[in-house]
Amino acid sequence: MLGTGARGLAPRPPQEVPVTTTRGVLYVHSAPRALCPHVEWAVANVLGVRVSLDWIRQPAAPGTWRAEFSWQAETGTASKLASALRGWQLLRFEVTSEPTPGVEGERYSATPDLGIFHAVTGVHGDILIPEDRLRAAVARAGAGESVLADEIHKLLGKPWDDELEPFRYAGEGAPVRWLHQVV
């Protein structure tokens, strides 16, 4: 009775759980030179592989460096990367992941002054704002606590975009990767 279970029945094959993978990009917009190896170690720890980023000088903040890194991993990796890098002083970064069937995309943006911003993105790259966050913004504006336009700007990540925009350009002659291609 080789190959049978305790009751004489053949053992069931293990159930395979499908793993959904996605692609994404880590944009380190500015990091002091001393922090660069620590960023690589943090990314490598999340991805489980050795990582070596191609660092170039960041002209928007002399004395800092920038890098871009494309990755492919399980869905949820963008949040793990953002968590691994969040809170580091003087580090500006963004992490994106593409949507996959059944899973929306994500965007994380971080600056030393503003902290971290998270948005869910749809298949066309648009930010999707949950209904409860919109209702809360309208309620705060209705109570006179804020201006609705300012609340919507925060929900869309405009303060982060405003701060990061000068850092998004690699400088003359350096390659630039675009997040979305409109066809």
C-alpha positions as CSV (number, residue, x, y, z in Angstrom):
1,M,0.0,0.0,0.0
2,L,2.7,2.5,-1.0
3,G,1.5,6.0,-1.7
4,T,-1.7,5.8,0.3
5,G,-2.9,7.8,3.2
6,A,-3.8,6.6,6.7
7,R,-7.2,5.2,5.5
8,G,-5.8,3.6,2.4
9,L,-6.8,6.5,0.2
10,A,-4.4,8.3,-2.1
11,P,-3.1,11.6,-0.6
12,R,-4.5,14.7,-2.2
13,P,-2.1,16.8,-4.2
14,P,-1.4,20.1,-2.5
15,Q,-3.7,22.9,-3.7
16,E,-1.8,25.6,-5.6
17,V,-2.7,29.1,-4.8
18,P,-2.2,31.4,-7.9
19,V,0.3,34.2,-7.2
20,T,-0.5,37.4,-9.0
21,T,2.5,39.4,-10.1
22,T,2.7,43.0,-11.2
23,R,5.3,45.3,-12.6
24,G,6.3,48.6,-11.0
25,V,9.0,51.2,-10.8
26,L,10.8,52.7,-7.8
27,Y,11.9,56.3,-8.4
28,V,14.3,57.5,-5.8
29,H,14.2,61.3,-6.6
30,S,16.8,62.4,-4.1
31,A,19.0,60.7,-1.5
32,P,22.2,61.8,0.2
33,R,25.1,59.7,-1.0
34,A,25.5,58.0,2.4
35,L,21.9,56.8,2.2
36,C,22.2,55.2,-1.2
37,P,23.5,51.8,-0.1
38,H,20.8,51.6,2.6
39,V,18.2,52.2,-0.1
40,E,19.6,49.3,-2.1
41,W,19.7,47.0,0.9
42,A,16.1,47.9,1.8
43,V,14.9,47.2,-1.7
44,A,16.9,43.9,-1.9
45,N,15.4,42.8,1.4
46,V,11.8,43.4,0.1
47,L,12.5,41.7,-3.3
48,G,14.7,38.9,-2.0
49,V,17.4,39.5,-4.6
50,R,20.6,41.5,-4.8
51,V,19.9,45.0,-6.0
52,S,22.3,47.5,-7.5
53,L,20.9,50.8,-8.5
54,D,22.4,53.1,-11.2
55,W,22.8,56.3,-9.2
56,I,23.2,59.7,-11.0
57,R,23.5,63.2,-9.6
58,Q,20.3,65.0,-8.8
59,P,20.6,68.5,-10.3
60,A,17.5,69.8,-8.4
61,A,19.3,69.2,-5.0
62,P,23.1,69.4,-5.3
63,G,24.8,66.8,-3.2
64,T,22.0,64.2,-3.7
65,W,21.5,61.3,-6.0
66,R,18.7,59.8,-7.9
67,A,17.9,56.3,-9.4
68,E,15.1,54.4,-11.1
69,F,14.5,50.7,-10.7
70,S,11.9,48.6,-12.6
71,W,10.7,45.5,-10.7
72,Q,8.3,42.6,-11.2
73,A,7.0,40.8,-8.1
74,E,3.9,39.8,-6.3
75,T,1.1,42.3,-6.0
76,G,1.5,44.2,-2.8
77,T,5.2,44.7,-3.3
78,A,4.8,48.5,-3.9
79,S,3.4,48.9,-0.4
80,K,6.3,46.8,1.0
81,L,8.8,49.0,-0.8
82,A,7.2,52.2,0.4
83,S,7.1,50.9,4.0
84,A,10.8,49.9,3.8
85,L,11.7,53.4,2.7
86,R,9.3,55.6,4.6
87,G,10.4,57.9,7.3
88,W,14.0,58.2,6.1
89,Q,15.0,61.9,6.4
90,L,16.2,63.6,3.2
91,L,14.7,60.8,1.0
92,R,12.3,61.6,-1.8
93,F,10.8,58.7,-3.7
94,E,7.8,57.3,-5.5
95,V,6.8,53.7,-6.0
96,T,4.2,52.6,-8.6
97,S,2.7,49.3,-9.5
98,E,0.6,48.5,-12.5
99,P,-3.0,47.1,-12.1
100,T,-3.5,43.4,-12.8
101,P,-6.7,41.5,-13.3
102,G,-8.7,41.9,-10.1
103,V,-6.1,44.1,-8.4
104,E,-5.9,47.9,-8.8
105,G,-2.5,49.6,-9.2
106,E,-0.9,51.8,-6.6
107,R,1.2,54.9,-6.3
108,Y,3.2,56.0,-3.2
109,S,4.9,59.3,-3.0
110,A,7.1,60.5,-0.1
111,T,8.9,63.6,0.8
112,P,10.7,64.6,4.1
113,D,8.2,67.4,4.7
114,L,4.9,65.8,3.7
115,G,5.5,62.2,4.6
116,I,3.9,59.5,2.5
117,F,1.0,59.7,0.1
118,H,-0.9,56.6,-1.2
119,A,-3.3,56.3,-4.0
120,V,-5.0,53.5,-5.8
121,T,-4.8,53.7,-9.5
122,G,-7.0,52.3,-12.2
123,V,-6.1,50.7,-15.6
124,H,-5.6,54.1,-17.2
125,G,-3.4,55.5,-14.4
126,D,-6.1,57.6,-12.9
127,I,-6.3,58.0,-9.1
128,L,-9.3,56.3,-7.7
129,I,-10.6,58.0,-4.5
130,P,-12.8,55.9,-2.2
131,E,-16.3,57.3,-1.5
132,D,-15.8,57.6,2.2
133,R,-12.7,59.8,1.7
134,L,-14.7,62.1,-0.6
135,R,-17.6,62.2,1.9
136,A,-15.2,63.2,4.7
137,A,-13.6,65.9,2.5
138,V,-17.0,67.3,1.7
139,A,-18.0,67.2,5.4
140,R,-14.9,69.0,6.6
141,A,-15.4,71.7,3.9
142,G,-19.1,71.9,4.8
143,A,-18.3,72.4,8.5
144,G,-15.9,75.3,7.5
145,E,-12.8,73.3,8.6
146,S,-11.3,73.5,5.2
147,V,-11.8,74.5,1.5
148,L,-13.2,71.7,-0.7
149,A,-10.6,72.4,-3.5
150,D,-7.8,72.0,-1.0
151,E,-9.3,68.8,0.3
152,I,-9.5,67.4,-3.2
153,H,-5.9,68.4,-4.0
154,K,-4.8,66.4,-1.0
155,L,-6.8,63.4,-2.1
156,L,-5.2,63.6,-5.5
157,G,-1.7,64.0,-4.1
158,K,-1.1,67.5,-5.5
159,P,1.1,68.7,-2.6
160,W,3.4,65.7,-3.2
161,D,3.3,66.3,-7.0
162,D,4.2,70.0,-6.5
163,E,7.2,69.1,-4.2
164,L,8.4,66.3,-6.4
165,E,8.0,67.8,-9.8
166,P,11.5,69.5,-9.9
167,F,13.1,66.2,-8.8
168,R,11.4,64.1,-11.5
169,Y,13.7,65.2,-14.3
170,A,17.0,63.3,-14.5
171,G,18.8,66.2,-16.1
172,E,20.2,66.8,-19.5
173,G,21.1,63.7,-21.5
174,A,19.9,61.3,-18.9
175,P,17.3,58.7,-19.7
176,V,13.8,59.4,-18.5
177,R,11.1,56.7,-18.2
178,W,7.5,57.7,-18.5
179,L,4.8,56.1,-16.3
180,H,2.1,56.0,-18.9
181,Q,1.9,56.1,-22.6
182,V,-1.3,57.5,-24.0
183,V,-2.3,55.9,-27.3
